[in-house]
Amino acid sequence: MRETLALIAAILVFSPVASAAQDARATLADVAKAMGATTMNSIQYTGSGVSFSVGQSATAGMAWPRFNVKSYARSINYETGSLRQEQVVSRADAQPRGGGLPTTGEARQNVQLSGEYAWTLMGDAPAPAPRFLADLQLQLWTSPHGVIKAAMANNATVQGRTIAFTVPGKLRVKATIDRANLVEKVEAVYANAVLGDTPFEVSYADYRDFGGVKFPMRIRQSAGGFPSLDLTVGEVRPNAPVDIAVPDPVRQAGNPYAKVTTQQAAEGVWYLTGMSHHSVAIEMKDYLIVVEAPMNDQRALPVIAEIRKLVPNKPIRYVIVSHHHFDHTGGLRAFAGEGVTVIAHESGRALLERALAAPATLSPDHLAKSGKKGVVEGVRDKRVLTDGTRTVEIHHIAGNLHADDLLMVYLPKERLLIQADAYTPPPPTAPAMAMVNPNSVNLADNIAKLNLAVDRLLPLHGRIVPLADLHKAIGRN
């Protein structure tokens, strides 16, 4: 028996699998030592450069809008899986096109992550932001030292100078190591609500030593095939204190997208509001139309459930997309998983068809689980849906800087207009805006040009307001 056990042990030690595992651990240990990751549990660094607003292009399928990053500060605690990113940004183009904030001037942004919670901070007020969760976790575990720590925790394999591993349900990662045992490039695939399995790449260059910790002074990223960040690093502080606690309001919120508040705007027309992004349900004779499927499955599925409570005996036939920006299309895969046909502007149709056909293997969503295929129909200038009683007009908002494929939905009998991002009404007590938004001027011009008789606006951000509020906001009292 002793001889048999000894033989089995010898086979295990000298088998190719065991040898490969030992080699991988040895390689990772060498890289961790060279980078100073072995004794480093947190880091802070600052910088400046340019960033790009992923998913917010002016034209569907084109590069993301560019922003100047005046200041950038990131703090990471690898032991707690937490990250804080603070930056001051402004538009890089004289005539800005596409989405992302700010539209003018500078904006101070603060996003934070701890474990499975993500939130933003405006002053001292935290707000849950689960739509940023996947991206922030991606940033954490593809950072120069985070990728090595993640590799060591997830049974990475090593082939040549390439380290490969999977974080279950989150990421597939390949890291390339240079001859000095420093992380040179990270290629990852992460789960995106619109694009499914989405490519991400980051390169690290010009490493310098900070008390035994090596850190790159140039960081370049791309997401979805387009540049997303180009940062020149300034100060680096290894093992700086980084304490990021989940605020009680964020922890208690659970899934804030699941709360759907219903307001009847007219007979058979419901305004379905949420934390930040809204939808509208319209009842036809034999079916339902939904305008907008924002955010992700976590928002879209509760919206679908609420609509079926309101009108349990009619199917949802169409979901109309205001434009291709990711925060407005992240729920389309859920609707497609229910067999609902998507209607979008013709210029965004190809992008959405590819998105609905994309695999979602890392974190299978409702569409992937359903086995269905998404169907997208296009609109150019105008399309009319009618059942003889109610008429729904879909119009292109021509010439808008926010997105080339921007659509608005008009109900002539009810004199209601549904639109997104061209005009977002501020809270009733908010002071008047210092500058007029050109996208709001463009919306008013399109309404006038098309001779639409509008009494009230149903914005897909904000609240229901009379058309007069739009005119007041642009100085046309």
KALIN-V201116 format. One record per backbone hydrogen bond with DSSP energy under -1.0 kcal/mol. NH is the residue of the N-H (numbers start at 1). CO is the residue of the C=O. Records with the same first field share a line. If there is no record, write none. Layout:
NH = CO, CO
This chain:
5 = 1
6 = 2
7 = 3
8 = 4
9 = 5
10 = 6
11 = 7
12 = 8
13 = 9
14 = 10
19 = 15
20 = 16
21 = 17
22 = 18
23 = 19
24 = 20
25 = 21
26 = 22
27 = 23
28 = 24
29 = 25
30 = 26
31 = 27
32 = 28
33 = 29
34 = 30
35 = 31
37 = 32
43 = 76
44 = 237
45 = 74
46 = 235
47 = 72
48 = 232
49 = 69
50 = 230
51 = 67
52 = 228
53 = 65
54 = 52
56 = 53
62 = 59
67 = 51
68 = 90
69 = 49
70 = 88
71 = 88
72 = 47
73 = 86
74 = 45
75 = 84
76 = 43
77 = 82
78 = 41
82 = 77
83 = 113
84 = 75
85 = 111
86 = 73
87 = 109
88 = 71
89 = 107
90 = 68
92 = 66
98 = 401
99 = 56
107 = 89
109 = 87
111 = 85
112 = 119
113 = 83
114 = 117
115 = 81
117 = 114
119 = 112
120 = 127
121 = 110
122 = 125
125 = 122
127 = 120
129 = 118
132 = 129
133 = 130
136 = 132
137 = 133
138 = 134
139 = 135
140 = 136
141 = 137
147 = 143
149 = 145
150 = 146
151 = 147
152 = 148
153 = 149
156 = 151
157 = 164
159 = 162
162 = 159
163 = 175
164 = 157
165 = 173
167 = 171
170 = 167
171 = 167
172 = 189
173 = 165
174 = 187
175 = 163
176 = 185
177 = 161
178 = 182
181 = 178
184 = 176
185 = 176
186 = 202
187 = 174
188 = 200
189 = 172
190 = 198
192 = 196
196 = 192
197 = 359
198 = 190
200 = 188
201 = 222
202 = 186
203 = 220
204 = 184
205 = 218
208 = 215
210 = 213
213 = 210
214 = 35
215 = 208
217 = 205, 206
218 = 205
219 = 231
220 = 203
221 = 229
222 = 201
223 = 226
224 = 199
226 = 223
228 = 221
229 = 221
230 = 50
231 = 219
232 = 48
233 = 217
234 = 46
237 = 44
239 = 42
240 = 237
251 = 247
252 = 248
258 = 255
261 = 273
263 = 271
265 = 269
266 = 269
269 = 266
270 = 281
271 = 263
272 = 279
273 = 261
278 = 460
279 = 272
280 = 291
281 = 270
282 = 289
283 = 268
284 = 287
288 = 315
289 = 282
290 = 318
291 = 280
292 = 320
295 = 327
296 = 294
299 = 296
300 = 296
301 = 297
303 = 299
304 = 300
305 = 301
306 = 302
307 = 303
308 = 304
309 = 305
310 = 306
311 = 307
317 = 288
318 = 288
319 = 341
320 = 290
321 = 343
326 = 55
328 = 325
330 = 326
331 = 293
332 = 329
335 = 331
336 = 332
337 = 333
338 = 335
339 = 336
340 = 335
341 = 317
342 = 375
343 = 319
344 = 377
346 = 379
348 = 345
352 = 348
353 = 349
354 = 350
355 = 351
356 = 352
357 = 353
369 = 365
370 = 366
371 = 367
377 = 342
379 = 344
383 = 394
385 = 392
387 = 390
392 = 385
393 = 410
394 = 383
395 = 408
396 = 381
397 = 406
398 = 396
404 = 58
406 = 403
407 = 322
408 = 395
409 = 418
410 = 393
411 = 416
415 = 411
416 = 411
417 = 456
418 = 409
430 = 427
441 = 437
442 = 438
443 = 439
444 = 440
445 = 441
446 = 442
447 = 443
448 = 444
449 = 445
450 = 446
452 = 447
454 = 452
455 = 415
456 = 415
457 = 465
458 = 417
460 = 419
465 = 457
467 = 455
469 = 466
471 = 467
472 = 468
473 = 469
474 = 470
475 = 472
476 = 471
